[in-house]
Amino acid sequence: TTFSLKAIGILIDQTTAARVDNSQWLLDIGYGPNGSEETVVAELMFSAGSGNDEMQPVSVGPLAVSIPAGAQLKARVSCTFTNVTSRNLNLVLVGYG
């Protein structure tokens, strides 16, 4: 990051046409060098219900965080799908200083 961040907004969507209904996703956001990341958002849940082929919620935030200038941002996601193609996501983080 060029500037320190006091809040972040999160936008999420799937990258493929594969169905994502009946799925749950947990997203972690953090910063820092590999191996010593500090988590600032933990286990934020996204899901898609039966018959709904769209991630919900599509956007979250702004969420209060404290991320110093120059930090490398990290994202980690886990989900209930075993199909590798269906687990690809678009993730946009919007920083507020």
Helices and strands as residue ranges (DSSP letters): E 5-14, E 23-31, E 38-48, E 59-67, E 73-79, G 85-87, E 89-96
